Amino acid sequence: MTEVLTRADWQAREQAHHERVDGLLAEHRRRSARAIKHPVEDFLFEYYTFRPYQLRRWHPGHGVVLADADAWLGERFHVAVADGVTLDTAAILETRGRTVTQTYALLSAIDARRPQFGCFGMHEWAMVDGLSVEQTRHPQLGLRVAPEHVSATLREVGVRCTHIDAYRFFTPPAKPLNHVTPTRENQIELDQPGCLHVGMDLYRAAFKLAPMIGTELIVDCFELARRIRVLDMQASPYDVSGLGLPAIEVDTAPGRQAYASAQRELAEAAEPLRKRLLERVGVIAALGAAPSRPT
């Protein structure tokens, strides 16, 4: 069903979006202006390809008509309709239909699974196994434990990572320790809703389908991804005390219990976002499955 927003309504939403994103990114922009790195928060703009200016650019997404919005006709994939201007989703699907279909299939598979919480964040430990501090991805942080302790912990706790985009950064000695071998081909079989990286990747799934997915939902996913990234680094062997973050010592039984509890909380926060995104992607995927243009 098409939603029509008056000029006052869509401008208010656009302004609210700008203020929200400006607040979220204020510290990031301050650090960037001074060339100050932040290994936790910078990850969201270094690993993911959605830039801050893209996150700030408001769009209502598929199925919304903006009244009195002729200026939007200068934006790519926007067309005039009876009540105003809307996104030409059919035109976008001509080149991005496969991405929509794949995203819908992956989100559907994840949503149908029970979450698992037995990994205890060992993926970050597996990324530094056998490395000196200088060889790690964040040498400026240092490690809170000795490299030998990293290796011993991995072998004592075990490695049960199911996500390809964590596993692919494992060091060579850590990869054989994992109980499965995640690949891009078996991702749809292995991804599960308890995984921190799967929760973070809701943000990637949302922005990859912009502007068909509205930026308000994209920012909701961004906020969750940032929360998840903080936990990810707190449970890592890195020393995050200099960032004002307490370590979650998953090399101890109480630490693993604390991690699993936080992991459950984040999985619960991710579930409604996944369902909202799945519903939106499903609507768009259905358009691609049916003829939308005269031949």
C-alpha positions as CSV (number, residue, x, y, z in Angstrom):
1,M,0.0,0.0,0.0
2,T,1.4,3.4,-1.0
3,E,1.9,6.0,1.7
4,V,1.7,9.7,0.8
5,L,3.6,12.2,2.9
6,T,2.7,15.9,2.8
7,R,5.6,18.3,2.3
8,A,5.4,19.2,6.0
9,D,5.5,15.6,7.1
10,W,8.4,14.4,4.9
11,Q,10.5,17.5,5.7
12,A,9.9,17.0,9.4
13,R,11.1,13.4,9.1
14,E,14.1,14.4,7.1
15,Q,15.1,17.0,9.7
16,A,14.6,14.5,12.5
17,H,16.8,12.0,10.7
18,H,19.6,14.6,10.2
19,E,19.5,15.5,13.8
20,R,19.6,11.9,14.9
21,V,22.5,11.0,12.7
22,D,24.4,14.1,13.5
23,G,24.1,13.2,17.2
24,L,25.2,9.6,16.6
25,L,28.3,10.7,14.5
26,A,29.3,13.8,16.4
27,E,32.3,12.1,18.1
28,H,33.3,10.3,15.0
29,R,33.4,13.5,13.0
30,R,35.3,15.2,15.8
31,R,37.9,12.5,15.8
32,S,38.1,12.4,12.0
33,A,38.8,16.1,11.8
34,R,41.8,15.5,14.2
35,A,42.9,12.2,12.5
36,I,42.2,10.3,15.7
37,K,41.5,6.6,15.3
38,H,39.0,4.7,17.4
39,P,39.3,0.9,16.8
40,V,35.8,0.2,18.0
41,E,33.6,2.7,16.3
42,D,35.8,3.3,13.2
43,F,35.1,-0.4,12.3
44,L,31.6,0.5,11.2
45,F,32.9,2.8,8.5
46,E,36.1,0.8,7.6
47,Y,34.6,-2.7,7.4
48,Y,31.3,-1.6,6.0
49,T,31.1,0.5,2.9
50,F,28.3,2.9,3.8
51,R,29.8,6.3,4.4
52,P,28.6,8.8,7.1
53,Y,27.2,11.1,4.4
54,Q,25.2,8.2,3.0
55,L,23.8,7.4,6.5
56,R,22.8,11.0,6.9
57,R,21.0,11.3,3.6
58,W,17.3,10.7,4.3
59,H,15.1,8.6,2.2
60,P,11.7,7.1,3.1
61,G,12.2,3.9,1.0
62,H,10.0,1.9,-1.3
63,G,6.3,2.6,-1.5
64,V,6.3,6.2,-0.2
65,V,5.1,9.2,-2.2
66,L,6.5,12.7,-1.3
67,A,4.0,15.4,-2.1
68,D,5.3,18.8,-3.4
69,A,8.8,17.3,-3.9
70,D,9.8,18.3,-7.4
71,A,13.4,18.7,-6.4
72,W,13.5,14.9,-5.8
73,L,13.0,14.4,-9.5
74,G,16.7,15.2,-9.9
75,E,17.6,12.2,-7.8
76,R,18.4,8.9,-9.6
77,F,15.5,6.4,-9.8
78,H,12.8,8.9,-8.9
79,V,9.7,9.5,-10.9
80,A,6.6,11.7,-10.9
81,V,3.3,10.1,-10.0
82,A,-0.2,11.6,-9.4
83,D,0.4,12.6,-5.8
84,G,4.1,13.6,-6.0
85,V,7.4,11.9,-6.4
86,T,8.3,8.3,-5.6
87,L,11.1,5.8,-6.0
88,D,11.1,3.8,-9.2
89,T,11.8,0.5,-7.5
90,A,11.1,-1.5,-10.6
91,A,14.0,0.2,-12.4
92,I,16.3,-0.5,-9.5
93,L,15.3,-4.2,-9.5
94,E,16.4,-4.5,-13.1
95,T,20.1,-4.5,-11.9
96,R,19.7,-5.3,-8.2
97,G,17.0,-7.9,-8.2
98,R,19.4,-10.7,-7.4
99,T,20.7,-8.9,-4.3
100,V,17.2,-8.5,-3.1
101,T,16.4,-12.2,-3.6
102,Q,19.6,-13.4,-1.9
103,T,19.1,-11.0,1.0
104,Y,15.5,-12.2,1.5
105,A,16.6,-15.8,1.4
106,L,19.4,-15.3,4.0
107,L,17.3,-13.3,6.4
108,S,14.5,-15.8,6.1
109,A,16.8,-18.7,6.9
110,I,18.3,-16.9,9.9
111,D,14.9,-15.9,11.2
112,A,13.7,-19.5,11.2
113,R,16.6,-20.7,13.4
114,R,17.0,-20.9,17.1
115,P,19.9,-18.7,18.4
116,Q,23.1,-20.4,19.7
117,F,25.1,-18.8,22.4
118,G,28.1,-21.1,23.0
119,C,30.8,-19.4,21.0
120,F,31.9,-17.1,23.9
121,G,33.4,-14.6,21.5
122,M,36.4,-16.8,20.7
123,H,36.4,-15.5,17.1
124,E,38.3,-12.4,18.1
125,W,40.8,-14.5,19.9
126,A,41.2,-16.7,16.8
127,M,42.1,-13.6,14.8
128,V,45.2,-13.0,16.8
129,D,46.2,-16.6,17.6
130,G,50.0,-17.0,17.0
131,L,50.5,-13.3,16.3
132,S,52.7,-10.8,18.2
133,V,51.1,-7.6,19.3
134,E,52.6,-5.7,16.4
135,Q,51.1,-8.2,13.9
136,T,47.5,-7.7,15.1
137,R,44.9,-5.6,13.5
138,H,44.9,-3.1,16.4
139,P,48.5,-2.9,17.6
140,Q,47.9,0.5,19.2
141,L,45.6,-1.2,21.8
142,G,47.9,-3.9,22.8
143,L,46.7,-7.2,24.4
144,R,45.4,-7.6,27.9
145,V,46.8,-11.1,28.0
146,A,50.0,-12.7,26.7
147,P,49.9,-14.3,23.2
148,E,50.6,-17.6,24.8
149,H,47.4,-17.2,26.9
150,V,45.4,-16.5,23.8
151,S,46.5,-19.8,22.2
152,A,45.9,-21.7,25.4
153,T,42.4,-20.2,25.9
154,L,41.3,-21.1,22.4
155,R,42.3,-24.7,22.8
156,E,40.7,-24.9,26.3
157,V,37.4,-23.2,25.4
158,G,37.1,-24.3,21.8
159,V,36.1,-22.4,18.7
160,R,32.5,-22.6,17.5
161,C,32.2,-19.8,14.9
162,T,29.6,-20.1,12.2
163,H,30.0,-16.9,10.3
164,I,32.2,-16.6,7.2
165,D,33.1,-12.9,7.7
166,A,34.6,-13.7,11.1
167,Y,36.2,-17.0,10.2
168,R,38.0,-15.6,7.2
169,F,40.1,-13.5,9.4
170,F,41.2,-16.4,11.6
171,T,45.0,-16.9,11.6
172,P,46.2,-20.2,10.0
173,P,46.8,-22.0,13.3
174,A,43.3,-21.1,14.5
175,K,41.3,-22.2,11.5
176,P,41.7,-25.9,12.1
177,L,40.3,-25.4,15.7
178,N,36.9,-24.3,14.4
179,H,34.2,-26.9,14.5
180,V,32.9,-26.0,11.0
181,T,34.3,-24.4,7.9
182,P,32.1,-21.4,7.0
183,T,32.1,-20.4,3.4
184,R,30.1,-18.0,1.3
185,E,28.4,-21.1,-0.3
186,N,27.2,-22.5,3.1
187,Q,26.5,-19.2,4.7
188,I,22.7,-19.6,4.3
189,E,23.0,-22.9,6.2
190,L,25.2,-21.7,9.0
191,D,24.2,-18.1,9.9
192,Q,22.1,-18.1,13.1
193,P,20.5,-15.2,15.1
194,G,22.7,-15.6,18.2
195,C,25.9,-14.7,16.3
196,L,27.2,-11.2,16.9
197,H,28.3,-10.7,13.3
198,V,24.9,-11.8,12.0
199,G,23.4,-9.1,14.1
200,M,25.8,-6.5,12.9
201,D,25.2,-7.6,9.3
202,L,21.6,-6.5,9.6
203,Y,23.1,-3.0,9.0
204,R,24.9,-4.3,5.8
205,A,21.7,-6.0,4.5
206,A,19.8,-2.8,5.0
207,F,22.2,-0.3,3.5
208,K,22.9,-2.6,0.5
209,L,19.3,-2.1,-0.5
210,A,19.2,1.6,-0.1
211,P,17.2,3.6,-1.2
212,M,14.6,0.9,-1.4
213,I,15.0,0.4,2.4
214,G,14.3,3.7,4.3
215,T,17.2,5.3,6.1
216,E,15.4,5.4,9.4
217,L,15.5,1.6,9.5
218,I,19.1,1.6,8.3
219,V,20.0,3.9,11.2
220,D,18.2,1.6,13.6
221,C,20.4,-1.3,12.4
222,F,23.5,1.0,12.6
223,E,22.8,1.7,16.3
224,L,22.5,-2.0,17.0
225,A,25.7,-2.8,15.0
226,R,27.6,-0.2,17.2
227,R,26.3,-1.8,20.4
228,I,27.4,-5.2,19.1
229,R,30.8,-4.0,18.1
230,V,31.4,-2.7,21.6
231,L,30.7,-6.1,23.1
232,D,32.8,-7.8,20.4
233,M,35.9,-5.8,21.4
234,Q,35.2,-6.0,25.1
235,A,35.3,-9.8,24.9
236,S,38.4,-9.7,22.7
237,P,42.0,-10.2,24.0
238,Y,42.7,-6.6,23.2
239,D,43.2,-4.1,26.0
240,V,40.2,-1.7,25.6
241,S,40.7,0.0,29.0
242,G,42.2,3.0,27.2
243,L,38.9,3.5,25.4
244,G,37.0,3.6,28.7
245,L,35.6,0.1,28.2
246,P,35.7,-2.7,30.8
247,A,37.0,-6.0,29.5
248,I,34.7,-9.1,29.5
249,E,37.1,-11.8,30.5
250,V,35.9,-14.7,28.4
251,D,39.0,-16.6,29.4
252,T,37.2,-17.1,32.7
253,A,34.0,-18.9,33.6
254,P,32.3,-15.8,35.0
255,G,33.4,-13.8,31.9
256,R,31.9,-16.4,29.6
257,Q,28.6,-16.3,31.5
258,A,28.6,-12.5,31.3
259,Y,29.3,-12.6,27.6
260,A,26.5,-15.1,26.9
261,S,24.0,-13.0,28.8
262,A,25.0,-9.9,26.8
263,Q,24.9,-11.9,23.6
264,R,21.3,-13.0,24.4
265,E,20.3,-9.4,25.1
266,L,21.7,-8.2,21.7
267,A,20.0,-11.2,19.9
268,E,16.7,-10.1,21.4
269,A,17.3,-6.5,20.2
270,A,18.1,-7.8,16.7
271,E,15.0,-9.9,16.3
272,P,12.5,-7.1,15.8
273,L,14.9,-5.3,13.4
274,R,15.3,-8.5,11.4
275,K,11.6,-9.0,11.2
276,R,11.0,-5.4,10.1
277,L,13.8,-5.7,7.5
278,L,12.5,-9.0,6.3
279,E,9.0,-7.6,5.8
280,R,10.3,-4.7,3.8
281,V,12.6,-6.9,1.7
282,G,9.8,-9.4,1.1
283,V,7.6,-6.7,-0.3
284,I,10.4,-5.5,-2.7
285,A,11.3,-9.1,-3.6
286,A,7.7,-9.8,-4.6
287,L,7.8,-6.9,-7.0
288,G,10.8,-8.4,-8.7
289,A,9.0,-11.8,-9.0
290,A,6.2,-10.3,-11.0
291,P,6.3,-8.5,-14.4
292,S,6.4,-4.8,-13.6
293,R,6.9,-3.2,-17.0
294,P,5.1,-3.7,-20.3
295,T,7.1,-5.6,-22.9
